[in-house]
Amino acid sequence: MATFPDSGALSNLSMLLLSILVAYFATAAADFYRDAEITWGDGRAKILEGGRMLTLLLDQNSGSGFQSKNEYMFGRFDLQLKLVPGNSAGTVTTFFLSSQGTGHDEIDFEFLGNTSGEPYTVHTNVYAQGKGDKEQRFHLWFDPTAAFHTYSIVWNPQRIIFLVDNIPIRVFRNNEAIGIPFPKSQAMKVHCSLWNYCADIKRFPQGIPAECRRSRF
């Protein structure tokens, strides 16, 4: 759960496969009206239940997203997530930290959809001073569509740790001493989004990939 200064928390992101995709963020203590702001989606993101729940929706026209109102310099950020079963090809669910402007820093979790029966891919990346190219991908050792699991980012001046159910899957260490940039000078906001990368035709100058031809969106 991404902890806000008032000790409230984001938790319980789920997606339901209907005629649309919906991502649910629920919290027992925090107030989404106070702690978060919807950044895009043209009405597809909604705060419900007096601020205790936030939903993100993806349909055939657009996805949606939100961010924390506050910025953070280091900490631990957790998100409970249940991924959508079946054919989710082309969809991307994101949970990431990011600063603003040119030369930005960013720490990414991305969950890449798939055609029915294929494994989900978890994509991680770190940007420092606007430079990424630090991707690593993983396949989970469980079915992420069957139940909620906790995905975490631990960020401090020495290292960044990506965890799944409190098990580290990647450690990115501060190696500035050998010339590798590390994000430690810019505060970042927490962001979450649900979108369809197949809709961005400019990504595919060589033609639409096979999974997008099978996408529901």
URRA-V866312 format. One record per helix or strand of 3 or more residues. SS is the DSSP state (hx for helix, st for strand). FROM is the first residue (numbers start at 0). LEN is the number of residues. Records with the same first field share a line. If there is no record, write none. Layout:
SS->FROM-LEN ; FROM-LEN
This chain:
st->10-7 ; 20-6 ; 35-5 ; 45-3 ; 52-6 ; 63-5 ; 74-8 ; 90-8 ; 105-7 ; 120-8 ; 135-4 ; 148-7 ; 158-6 ; 166-7 ; 187-9
hx->31-4 ; 48-3 ; 175-3 ; 196-3 ; 200-3 ; 209-4
